[in-house]
Amino acid sequence: MATADSIESAAVIPGIFIAWCVNMGLVNPAEFVNVEASVVRLKYREITGGEFLVAALGGELHEEHLSERGIIFARRWYETFLEEANVRLGEKPDPKWATYEQMAPWLTERLLGRTSGRRKWWRFWR
């Protein structure tokens, strides 16, 4: 039987992903009609992405939770995100917003088509 601690630990990484998707508008609004209060609490950081995943989505992230753009992004980057999160955060990431802040820029760079090592915006002419 899974303990609350193990469920919370398991929800941290996919919770970061869904919280980032909510913040970036990559979710399917029709799937969140019944959990609008939880979405607001997530956006105001009253609950973490992991808590949102468990309480609002039953602990499962499905493609139908995402918009068309979100699905395309997840298919392209989710596995790599899991690997990167494991490298950056270790096996037992802290279920706090500071952990989200460590991974959100990485996700945003991929969404915008930027990766580390590319030219800076102010060097666009080169």
Chimera marker file (.cmm) of the C-alpha trace (Angstrom):
<marker_set name="trace">
<marker id="1" x="0.000" y="0.000" z="0.000" r="1" g="1" b="0" radius="0.5"/>
<marker id="2" x="1.368" y="3.405" z="-0.990" r="1" g="1" b="0" radius="0.5"/>
<marker id="3" x="1.863" y="5.962" z="1.727" r="1" g="1" b="0" radius="0.5"/>
<marker id="4" x="0.958" y="9.631" z="1.438" r="1" g="1" b="0" radius="0.5"/>
<marker id="5" x="4.672" y="10.438" z="1.419" r="1" g="1" b="0" radius="0.5"/>
<marker id="6" x="5.376" y="8.114" z="-1.518" r="1" g="1" b="0" radius="0.5"/>
<marker id="7" x="2.392" y="9.484" z="-3.470" r="1" g="1" b="0" radius="0.5"/>
<marker id="8" x="3.537" y="13.047" z="-2.812" r="1" g="1" b="0" radius="0.5"/>
<marker id="9" x="7.083" y="12.182" z="-3.883" r="1" g="1" b="0" radius="0.5"/>
<marker id="10" x="5.886" y="10.452" z="-7.046" r="1" g="1" b="0" radius="0.5"/>
<marker id="11" x="3.691" y="13.439" z="-7.951" r="1" g="1" b="0" radius="0.5"/>
<marker id="12" x="6.423" y="16.099" z="-7.747" r="1" g="1" b="0" radius="0.5"/>
<marker id="13" x="7.866" y="15.773" z="-11.264" r="1" g="1" b="0" radius="0.5"/>
<marker id="14" x="4.620" y="15.290" z="-13.224" r="1" g="1" b="0" radius="0.5"/>
<marker id="15" x="3.154" y="17.977" z="-10.953" r="1" g="1" b="0" radius="0.5"/>
<marker id="16" x="5.830" y="20.427" z="-12.084" r="1" g="1" b="0" radius="0.5"/>
<marker id="17" x="4.971" y="19.593" z="-15.681" r="1" g="1" b="0" radius="0.5"/>
<marker id="18" x="1.212" y="20.102" z="-15.319" r="1" g="1" b="0" radius="0.5"/>
<marker id="19" x="1.683" y="23.278" z="-13.248" r="1" g="1" b="0" radius="0.5"/>
<marker id="20" x="3.941" y="24.661" z="-15.973" r="1" g="1" b="0" radius="0.5"/>
<marker id="21" x="1.392" y="23.672" z="-18.639" r="1" g="1" b="0" radius="0.5"/>
<marker id="22" x="-1.372" y="25.440" z="-16.714" r="1" g="1" b="0" radius="0.5"/>
<marker id="23" x="0.778" y="28.558" z="-16.367" r="1" g="1" b="0" radius="0.5"/>
<marker id="24" x="1.707" y="28.516" z="-20.066" r="1" g="1" b="0" radius="0.5"/>
<marker id="25" x="-1.866" y="27.954" z="-21.270" r="1" g="1" b="0" radius="0.5"/>
<marker id="26" x="-1.127" y="24.499" z="-22.685" r="1" g="1" b="0" radius="0.5"/>
<marker id="27" x="-4.116" y="22.786" z="-21.087" r="1" g="1" b="0" radius="0.5"/>
<marker id="28" x="-7.537" y="21.892" z="-22.412" r="1" g="1" b="0" radius="0.5"/>
<marker id="29" x="-9.964" y="24.220" z="-20.586" r="1" g="1" b="0" radius="0.5"/>
<marker id="30" x="-12.842" y="21.751" z="-20.996" r="1" g="1" b="0" radius="0.5"/>
<marker id="31" x="-10.972" y="19.246" z="-18.829" r="1" g="1" b="0" radius="0.5"/>
<marker id="32" x="-10.615" y="21.740" z="-15.969" r="1" g="1" b="0" radius="0.5"/>
<marker id="33" x="-14.180" y="23.034" z="-15.673" r="1" g="1" b="0" radius="0.5"/>
<marker id="34" x="-14.886" y="21.010" z="-12.527" r="1" g="1" b="0" radius="0.5"/>
<marker id="35" x="-11.581" y="21.933" z="-10.878" r="1" g="1" b="0" radius="0.5"/>
<marker id="36" x="-11.433" y="25.673" z="-11.554" r="1" g="1" b="0" radius="0.5"/>
<marker id="37" x="-10.938" y="26.480" z="-7.863" r="1" g="1" b="0" radius="0.5"/>
<marker id="38" x="-7.905" y="24.187" z="-7.779" r="1" g="1" b="0" radius="0.5"/>
<marker id="39" x="-6.534" y="25.837" z="-10.921" r="1" g="1" b="0" radius="0.5"/>
<marker id="40" x="-6.787" y="29.233" z="-9.233" r="1" g="1" b="0" radius="0.5"/>
<marker id="41" x="-5.102" y="27.880" z="-6.098" r="1" g="1" b="0" radius="0.5"/>
<marker id="42" x="-2.323" y="26.450" z="-8.278" r="1" g="1" b="0" radius="0.5"/>
<marker id="43" x="-1.812" y="29.734" z="-10.120" r="1" g="1" b="0" radius="0.5"/>
<marker id="44" x="-1.619" y="31.605" z="-6.802" r="1" g="1" b="0" radius="0.5"/>
<marker id="45" x="0.783" y="28.958" z="-5.505" r="1" g="1" b="0" radius="0.5"/>
<marker id="46" x="-1.454" y="27.981" z="-2.635" r="1" g="1" b="0" radius="0.5"/>
<marker id="47" x="-0.949" y="24.359" z="-3.693" r="1" g="1" b="0" radius="0.5"/>
<marker id="48" x="1.935" y="22.728" z="-5.532" r="1" g="1" b="0" radius="0.5"/>
<marker id="49" x="1.730" y="21.046" z="-8.903" r="1" g="1" b="0" radius="0.5"/>
<marker id="50" x="1.955" y="17.660" z="-7.214" r="1" g="1" b="0" radius="0.5"/>
<marker id="51" x="-0.922" y="18.487" z="-4.889" r="1" g="1" b="0" radius="0.5"/>
<marker id="52" x="-2.926" y="19.711" z="-7.885" r="1" g="1" b="0" radius="0.5"/>
<marker id="53" x="-2.156" y="16.556" z="-9.835" r="1" g="1" b="0" radius="0.5"/>
<marker id="54" x="-3.363" y="14.317" z="-7.009" r="1" g="1" b="0" radius="0.5"/>
<marker id="55" x="-6.359" y="16.357" z="-5.822" r="1" g="1" b="0" radius="0.5"/>
<marker id="56" x="-7.715" y="17.712" z="-9.112" r="1" g="1" b="0" radius="0.5"/>
<marker id="57" x="-6.615" y="15.091" z="-11.642" r="1" g="1" b="0" radius="0.5"/>
<marker id="58" x="-6.717" y="11.941" z="-9.549" r="1" g="1" b="0" radius="0.5"/>
<marker id="59" x="-2.945" y="11.587" z="-9.722" r="1" g="1" b="0" radius="0.5"/>
<marker id="60" x="-2.914" y="10.964" z="-13.461" r="1" g="1" b="0" radius="0.5"/>
<marker id="61" x="-1.872" y="13.194" z="-16.328" r="1" g="1" b="0" radius="0.5"/>
<marker id="62" x="-3.513" y="12.317" z="-19.657" r="1" g="1" b="0" radius="0.5"/>
<marker id="63" x="-3.247" y="13.819" z="-23.124" r="1" g="1" b="0" radius="0.5"/>
<marker id="64" x="-6.844" y="15.030" z="-22.920" r="1" g="1" b="0" radius="0.5"/>
<marker id="65" x="-5.753" y="17.356" z="-20.088" r="1" g="1" b="0" radius="0.5"/>
<marker id="66" x="-3.600" y="19.220" z="-22.611" r="1" g="1" b="0" radius="0.5"/>
<marker id="67" x="-4.397" y="21.483" z="-25.519" r="1" g="1" b="0" radius="0.5"/>
<marker id="68" x="-3.341" y="20.467" z="-29.021" r="1" g="1" b="0" radius="0.5"/>
<marker id="69" x="-0.151" y="22.508" z="-28.626" r="1" g="1" b="0" radius="0.5"/>
<marker id="70" x="0.381" y="20.982" z="-25.176" r="1" g="1" b="0" radius="0.5"/>
<marker id="71" x="0.059" y="17.465" z="-26.572" r="1" g="1" b="0" radius="0.5"/>
<marker id="72" x="2.600" y="18.193" z="-29.299" r="1" g="1" b="0" radius="0.5"/>
<marker id="73" x="4.977" y="19.661" z="-26.725" r="1" g="1" b="0" radius="0.5"/>
<marker id="74" x="4.530" y="16.755" z="-24.288" r="1" g="1" b="0" radius="0.5"/>
<marker id="75" x="5.098" y="14.153" z="-26.988" r="1" g="1" b="0" radius="0.5"/>
<marker id="76" x="8.290" y="15.910" z="-27.999" r="1" g="1" b="0" radius="0.5"/>
<marker id="77" x="9.744" y="16.816" z="-24.590" r="1" g="1" b="0" radius="0.5"/>
<marker id="78" x="8.145" y="14.929" z="-21.668" r="1" g="1" b="0" radius="0.5"/>
<marker id="79" x="10.577" y="11.982" z="-21.597" r="1" g="1" b="0" radius="0.5"/>
<marker id="80" x="13.568" y="14.318" z="-21.879" r="1" g="1" b="0" radius="0.5"/>
<marker id="81" x="12.022" y="16.478" z="-19.140" r="1" g="1" b="0" radius="0.5"/>
<marker id="82" x="11.834" y="13.433" z="-16.851" r="1" g="1" b="0" radius="0.5"/>
<marker id="83" x="15.503" y="12.670" z="-17.488" r="1" g="1" b="0" radius="0.5"/>
<marker id="84" x="16.544" y="16.287" z="-16.944" r="1" g="1" b="0" radius="0.5"/>
<marker id="85" x="14.491" y="16.517" z="-13.748" r="1" g="1" b="0" radius="0.5"/>
<marker id="86" x="16.149" y="13.366" z="-12.413" r="1" g="1" b="0" radius="0.5"/>
<marker id="87" x="19.597" y="14.843" z="-13.117" r="1" g="1" b="0" radius="0.5"/>
<marker id="88" x="18.783" y="18.262" z="-11.650" r="1" g="1" b="0" radius="0.5"/>
<marker id="89" x="16.564" y="17.251" z="-8.749" r="1" g="1" b="0" radius="0.5"/>
<marker id="90" x="17.651" y="13.734" z="-7.817" r="1" g="1" b="0" radius="0.5"/>
<marker id="91" x="15.444" y="10.834" z="-6.867" r="1" g="1" b="0" radius="0.5"/>
<marker id="92" x="13.509" y="12.563" z="-4.081" r="1" g="1" b="0" radius="0.5"/>
<marker id="93" x="12.770" y="16.114" z="-5.227" r="1" g="1" b="0" radius="0.5"/>
<marker id="94" x="11.422" y="18.557" z="-2.694" r="1" g="1" b="0" radius="0.5"/>
<marker id="95" x="7.687" y="19.192" z="-3.222" r="1" g="1" b="0" radius="0.5"/>
<marker id="96" x="8.009" y="22.980" z="-3.126" r="1" g="1" b="0" radius="0.5"/>
<marker id="97" x="7.684" y="25.830" z="-5.590" r="1" g="1" b="0" radius="0.5"/>
<marker id="98" x="11.461" y="26.304" z="-5.486" r="1" g="1" b="0" radius="0.5"/>
<marker id="99" x="11.743" y="22.914" z="-7.195" r="1" g="1" b="0" radius="0.5"/>
<marker id="100" x="9.325" y="24.100" z="-9.888" r="1" g="1" b="0" radius="0.5"/>
<marker id="101" x="11.510" y="27.179" z="-10.389" r="1" g="1" b="0" radius="0.5"/>
<marker id="102" x="14.493" y="24.931" z="-11.126" r="1" g="1" b="0" radius="0.5"/>
<marker id="103" x="12.703" y="23.192" z="-14.013" r="1" g="1" b="0" radius="0.5"/>
<marker id="104" x="10.302" y="25.793" z="-15.444" r="1" g="1" b="0" radius="0.5"/>
<marker id="105" x="12.995" y="27.735" z="-17.361" r="1" g="1" b="0" radius="0.5"/>
<marker id="106" x="14.176" y="24.495" z="-18.990" r="1" g="1" b="0" radius="0.5"/>
<marker id="107" x="10.642" y="23.746" z="-20.176" r="1" g="1" b="0" radius="0.5"/>
<marker id="108" x="10.087" y="27.311" z="-21.349" r="1" g="1" b="0" radius="0.5"/>
<marker id="109" x="13.295" y="27.286" z="-23.383" r="1" g="1" b="0" radius="0.5"/>
<marker id="110" x="12.076" y="24.185" z="-25.233" r="1" g="1" b="0" radius="0.5"/>
<marker id="111" x="8.627" y="25.660" z="-25.804" r="1" g="1" b="0" radius="0.5"/>
<marker id="112" x="10.123" y="28.809" z="-27.288" r="1" g="1" b="0" radius="0.5"/>
<marker id="113" x="12.644" y="26.860" z="-29.332" r="1" g="1" b="0" radius="0.5"/>
<marker id="114" x="15.624" y="28.139" z="-27.398" r="1" g="1" b="0" radius="0.5"/>
<marker id="115" x="18.258" y="26.050" z="-25.741" r="1" g="1" b="0" radius="0.5"/>
<marker id="116" x="21.263" y="27.012" z="-23.694" r="1" g="1" b="0" radius="0.5"/>
<marker id="117" x="24.264" y="27.942" z="-25.769" r="1" g="1" b="0" radius="0.5"/>
<marker id="118" x="22.369" y="29.768" z="-28.469" r="1" g="1" b="0" radius="0.5"/>
<marker id="119" x="22.964" y="33.383" z="-29.308" r="1" g="1" b="0" radius="0.5"/>
<marker id="120" x="21.667" y="35.956" z="-26.903" r="1" g="1" b="0" radius="0.5"/>
<marker id="121" x="18.680" y="38.049" z="-27.968" r="1" g="1" b="0" radius="0.5"/>
<marker id="122" x="20.845" y="41.138" z="-28.165" r="1" g="1" b="0" radius="0.5"/>
<marker id="123" x="23.107" y="39.420" z="-30.708" r="1" g="1" b="0" radius="0.5"/>
<marker id="124" x="20.357" y="38.762" z="-33.194" r="1" g="1" b="0" radius="0.5"/>
<marker id="125" x="22.337" y="40.372" z="-36.031" r="1" g="1" b="0" radius="0.5"/>
<marker id="126" x="25.149" y="37.783" z="-36.003" r="1" g="1" b="0" radius="0.5"/>
<link id1="1" id2="2" r="1" g="1" b="0" radius="0.2"/>
<link id1="2" id2="3" r="1" g="1" b="0" radius="0.2"/>
<link id1="3" id2="4" r="1" g="1" b="0" radius="0.2"/>
<link id1="4" id2="5" r="1" g="1" b="0" radius="0.2"/>
<link id1="5" id2="6" r="1" g="1" b="0" radius="0.2"/>
<link id1="6" id2="7" r="1" g="1" b="0" radius="0.2"/>
<link id1="7" id2="8" r="1" g="1" b="0" radius="0.2"/>
<link id1="8" id2="9" r="1" g="1" b="0" radius="0.2"/>
<link id1="9" id2="10" r="1" g="1" b="0" radius="0.2"/>
<link id1="10" id2="11" r="1" g="1" b="0" radius="0.2"/>
<link id1="11" id2="12" r="1" g="1" b="0" radius="0.2"/>
<link id1="12" id2="13" r="1" g="1" b="0" radius="0.2"/>
<link id1="13" id2="14" r="1" g="1" b="0" radius="0.2"/>
<link id1="14" id2="15" r="1" g="1" b="0" radius="0.2"/>
<link id1="15" id2="16" r="1" g="1" b="0" radius="0.2"/>
<link id1="16" id2="17" r="1" g="1" b="0" radius="0.2"/>
<link id1="17" id2="18" r="1" g="1" b="0" radius="0.2"/>
<link id1="18" id2="19" r="1" g="1" b="0" radius="0.2"/>
<link id1="19" id2="20" r="1" g="1" b="0" radius="0.2"/>
<link id1="20" id2="21" r="1" g="1" b="0" radius="0.2"/>
<link id1="21" id2="22" r="1" g="1" b="0" radius="0.2"/>
<link id1="22" id2="23" r="1" g="1" b="0" radius="0.2"/>
<link id1="23" id2="24" r="1" g="1" b="0" radius="0.2"/>
<link id1="24" id2="25" r="1" g="1" b="0" radius="0.2"/>
<link id1="25" id2="26" r="1" g="1" b="0" radius="0.2"/>
<link id1="26" id2="27" r="1" g="1" b="0" radius="0.2"/>
<link id1="27" id2="28" r="1" g="1" b="0" radius="0.2"/>
<link id1="28" id2="29" r="1" g="1" b="0" radius="0.2"/>
<link id1="29" id2="30" r="1" g="1" b="0" radius="0.2"/>
<link id1="30" id2="31" r="1" g="1" b="0" radius="0.2"/>
<link id1="31" id2="32" r="1" g="1" b="0" radius="0.2"/>
<link id1="32" id2="33" r="1" g="1" b="0" radius="0.2"/>
<link id1="33" id2="34" r="1" g="1" b="0" radius="0.2"/>
<link id1="34" id2="35" r="1" g="1" b="0" radius="0.2"/>
<link id1="35" id2="36" r="1" g="1" b="0" radius="0.2"/>
<link id1="36" id2="37" r="1" g="1" b="0" radius="0.2"/>
<link id1="37" id2="38" r="1" g="1" b="0" radius="0.2"/>
<link id1="38" id2="39" r="1" g="1" b="0" radius="0.2"/>
<link id1="39" id2="40" r="1" g="1" b="0" radius="0.2"/>
<link id1="40" id2="41" r="1" g="1" b="0" radius="0.2"/>
<link id1="41" id2="42" r="1" g="1" b="0" radius="0.2"/>
<link id1="42" id2="43" r="1" g="1" b="0" radius="0.2"/>
<link id1="43" id2="44" r="1" g="1" b="0" radius="0.2"/>
<link id1="44" id2="45" r="1" g="1" b="0" radius="0.2"/>
<link id1="45" id2="46" r="1" g="1" b="0" radius="0.2"/>
<link id1="46" id2="47" r="1" g="1" b="0" radius="0.2"/>
<link id1="47" id2="48" r="1" g="1" b="0" radius="0.2"/>
<link id1="48" id2="49" r="1" g="1" b="0" radius="0.2"/>
<link id1="49" id2="50" r="1" g="1" b="0" radius="0.2"/>
<link id1="50" id2="51" r="1" g="1" b="0" radius="0.2"/>
<link id1="51" id2="52" r="1" g="1" b="0" radius="0.2"/>
<link id1="52" id2="53" r="1" g="1" b="0" radius="0.2"/>
<link id1="53" id2="54" r="1" g="1" b="0" radius="0.2"/>
<link id1="54" id2="55" r="1" g="1" b="0" radius="0.2"/>
<link id1="55" id2="56" r="1" g="1" b="0" radius="0.2"/>
<link id1="56" id2="57" r="1" g="1" b="0" radius="0.2"/>
<link id1="57" id2="58" r="1" g="1" b="0" radius="0.2"/>
<link id1="58" id2="59" r="1" g="1" b="0" radius="0.2"/>
<link id1="59" id2="60" r="1" g="1" b="0" radius="0.2"/>
<link id1="60" id2="61" r="1" g="1" b="0" radius="0.2"/>
<link id1="61" id2="62" r="1" g="1" b="0" radius="0.2"/>
<link id1="62" id2="63" r="1" g="1" b="0" radius="0.2"/>
<link id1="63" id2="64" r="1" g="1" b="0" radius="0.2"/>
<link id1="64" id2="65" r="1" g="1" b="0" radius="0.2"/>
<link id1="65" id2="66" r="1" g="1" b="0" radius="0.2"/>
<link id1="66" id2="67" r="1" g="1" b="0" radius="0.2"/>
<link id1="67" id2="68" r="1" g="1" b="0" radius="0.2"/>
<link id1="68" id2="69" r="1" g="1" b="0" radius="0.2"/>
<link id1="69" id2="70" r="1" g="1" b="0" radius="0.2"/>
<link id1="70" id2="71" r="1" g="1" b="0" radius="0.2"/>
<link id1="71" id2="72" r="1" g="1" b="0" radius="0.2"/>
<link id1="72" id2="73" r="1" g="1" b="0" radius="0.2"/>
<link id1="73" id2="74" r="1" g="1" b="0" radius="0.2"/>
<link id1="74" id2="75" r="1" g="1" b="0" radius="0.2"/>
<link id1="75" id2="76" r="1" g="1" b="0" radius="0.2"/>
<link id1="76" id2="77" r="1" g="1" b="0" radius="0.2"/>
<link id1="77" id2="78" r="1" g="1" b="0" radius="0.2"/>
<link id1="78" id2="79" r="1" g="1" b="0" radius="0.2"/>
<link id1="79" id2="80" r="1" g="1" b="0" radius="0.2"/>
<link id1="80" id2="81" r="1" g="1" b="0" radius="0.2"/>
<link id1="81" id2="82" r="1" g="1" b="0" radius="0.2"/>
<link id1="82" id2="83" r="1" g="1" b="0" radius="0.2"/>
<link id1="83" id2="84" r="1" g="1" b="0" radius="0.2"/>
<link id1="84" id2="85" r="1" g="1" b="0" radius="0.2"/>
<link id1="85" id2="86" r="1" g="1" b="0" radius="0.2"/>
<link id1="86" id2="87" r="1" g="1" b="0" radius="0.2"/>
<link id1="87" id2="88" r="1" g="1" b="0" radius="0.2"/>
<link id1="88" id2="89" r="1" g="1" b="0" radius="0.2"/>
<link id1="89" id2="90" r="1" g="1" b="0" radius="0.2"/>
<link id1="90" id2="91" r="1" g="1" b="0" radius="0.2"/>
<link id1="91" id2="92" r="1" g="1" b="0" radius="0.2"/>
<link id1="92" id2="93" r="1" g="1" b="0" radius="0.2"/>
<link id1="93" id2="94" r="1" g="1" b="0" radius="0.2"/>
<link id1="94" id2="95" r="1" g="1" b="0" radius="0.2"/>
<link id1="95" id2="96" r="1" g="1" b="0" radius="0.2"/>
<link id1="96" id2="97" r="1" g="1" b="0" radius="0.2"/>
<link id1="97" id2="98" r="1" g="1" b="0" radius="0.2"/>
<link id1="98" id2="99" r="1" g="1" b="0" radius="0.2"/>
<link id1="99" id2="100" r="1" g="1" b="0" radius="0.2"/>
<link id1="100" id2="101" r="1" g="1" b="0" radius="0.2"/>
<link id1="101" id2="102" r="1" g="1" b="0" radius="0.2"/>
<link id1="102" id2="103" r="1" g="1" b="0" radius="0.2"/>
<link id1="103" id2="104" r="1" g="1" b="0" radius="0.2"/>
<link id1="104" id2="105" r="1" g="1" b="0" radius="0.2"/>
<link id1="105" id2="106" r="1" g="1" b="0" radius="0.2"/>
<link id1="106" id2="107" r="1" g="1" b="0" radius="0.2"/>
<link id1="107" id2="108" r="1" g="1" b="0" radius="0.2"/>
<link id1="108" id2="109" r="1" g="1" b="0" radius="0.2"/>
<link id1="109" id2="110" r="1" g="1" b="0" radius="0.2"/>
<link id1="110" id2="111" r="1" g="1" b="0" radius="0.2"/>
<link id1="111" id2="112" r="1" g="1" b="0" radius="0.2"/>
<link id1="112" id2="113" r="1" g="1" b="0" radius="0.2"/>
<link id1="113" id2="114" r="1" g="1" b="0" radius="0.2"/>
<link id1="114" id2="115" r="1" g="1" b="0" radius="0.2"/>
<link id1="115" id2="116" r="1" g="1" b="0" radius="0.2"/>
<link id1="116" id2="117" r="1" g="1" b="0" radius="0.2"/>
<link id1="117" id2="118" r="1" g="1" b="0" radius="0.2"/>
<link id1="118" id2="119" r="1" g="1" b="0" radius="0.2"/>
<link id1="119" id2="120" r="1" g="1" b="0" radius="0.2"/>
<link id1="120" id2="121" r="1" g="1" b="0" radius="0.2"/>
<link id1="121" id2="122" r="1" g="1" b="0" radius="0.2"/>
<link id1="122" id2="123" r="1" g="1" b="0" radius="0.2"/>
<link id1="123" id2="124" r="1" g="1" b="0" radius="0.2"/>
<link id1="124" id2="125" r="1" g="1" b="0" radius="0.2"/>
<link id1="125" id2="126" r="1" g="1" b="0" radius="0.2"/>
</marker_set>
